[in-house]
Amino acid sequence: MRKYWLLFAQATTIGLAALFIIETLRPSLLPNVSRNGVVTLYENATENGGQLPSTGFSAAAQKVMPAVVNIYTSSEIKTPAAPFMDDPRFRFFFGDQFDDNTTQQSSSLGSGVIVSHDGYILTNHHVIESADQIEVALADGRSAKGRIIGSDPETDLAVIKIDLGNNLPAITFGHAEQTRVGDIVLAIGNPFGVGQTVTMGIVSALKRNHLGLNTFENFIQTDAAINPGNSGGALVDVNGNLIGINSAIYSPNGGSLGIGFAIPVSTAKKIMEQIIQNGSVIRGWIGVAVQELTPELAESFKLGNTQGVLISEVVRGGPADKAGIRAGDILTMVGDKAVADSNTMLETISALPPGKVVVLKLQRNQVEVVVQVKVGKRPRPKPQE
């Protein structure tokens, strides 16, 4: 028994001696312990300078943020100086001692996306509409005056240009046609003027139209937070590629409710190229107003289906009027393309070049009528007062 106790005592002595030597010479080999109330902490050694690998979307955000800009606009608004200035009797007694109008400064903010290294910027039409001055602030702190190249109110897109050299950070275009409902997206812009902000969400729906926001609608719907000031900013995928231009939100109070709309990059790219090349967008036009062919209307016209659109109005002297098209006709075909609804008809005709002769098929009094129409140039909509 005594022999075992001697062996135990010797082992304990050797162990304590080894512990003393290790703590004195190599304390990092020991676990974290508290000594005199001080806790020694040891960091996990990893690659990339000790930083843990990212599990979020910081790489996509860092790729895009330099190409997203803040846009500040100002404009002069003239208002009547006196409410009775249009009254002749008032002018008779007081003459012209009052100015007809007073001028007030109005300012607004939005966002934009640099699409080329030499300074072309894509944004919304409503961001720069009626602007007298445009100031563009880059993410790196630089700023420059912006000048309008052109805009398209019917898609709510515009192109402006800044002159800061030929080495500006430009965004990478993605493929909107590959976007699927449920894809994760990031929205980047300048909400409420607080500064560049990144929000995350998913694609909630595709091809949203008939919202009454624009003439041509094909929106990407997302629940990524979009607020006032985000207009014109970037909607990107998880790889940092542009898939849409943030345009509008559904909200009764101006705040984000999880329903935002972005213009697909495929649409934005086509409009941008036309604006840069021509200064405006050129579309085909035949001069008709249409409405959807409901089952009730189809029954009243004794039609077997709701294929086509009802022509409700024909512009006098327009291409359709000259071709003999009448209000009450049912338009079913434009060239070789069937007309499913008013949106399809509008997009098909607007894609035709002015001057082209196209064959239209109509239903009139249950009889098919074929006419040839020389496509005209779609007039630019008048600005709202």
Number of C-alpha atoms within 10 A of each C-alpha: 5 6 7 9 10 11 11 11 11 11 12 12 12 12 12 11 11 12 15 13 12 14 12 9 10 11 14 12 9 10 10 12 11 10 8 6 7 8 10 12 11 9 6 9 10 10 9 8 7 10 10 11 9 8 7 9 16 13 13 17 22 11 16 25 23 18 24 27 29 25 29 22 20 17 18 15 12 12 12 14 13 12 9 11 18 11 9 11 11 12 14 9 8 11 11 11 7 13 10 14 13 13 12 11 10 12 14 17 22 26 31 32 32 28 22 18 16 17 21 23 27 28 29 27 21 18 25 28 16 14 18 14 16 23 16 24 19 21 16 10 6 9 17 14 16 23 19 18 18 21 27 22 19 15 20 25 25 28 29 24 21 20 14 14 9 10 10 19 21 21 22 17 16 19 14 20 11 7 18 14 13 12 13 19 27 28 26 31 32 26 22 14 18 9 13 20 15 19 15 19 16 17 21 19 17 19 12 14 15 13 11 8 13 13 16 18 22 19 23 28 24 29 23 25 22 32 23 20 25 29 29 35 33 35 32 28 25 17 16 24 23 27 27 29 32 32 30 22 24 16 13 8 7 10 14 17 16 18 17 23 28 27 28 26 24 16 18 20 15 11 24 27 14 16 21 18 12 12 16 19 20 20 18 22 24 23 20 20 15 22 15 18 22 15 14 11 14 19 13 9 17 11 16 9 12 19 20 27 27 26 21 15 17 21 15 11 10 17 21 23 18 16 15 11 24 17 16 17 23 30 28 22 20 18 15 10 12 17 21 17 19 20 19 16 20 19 15 17 20 20 12 18 17 18 13 11 14 15 14 21 21 24 19 16 13 12 8 13 15 14 13 17 22 19 23 22 17 17 11 13 10 7 8 4 3
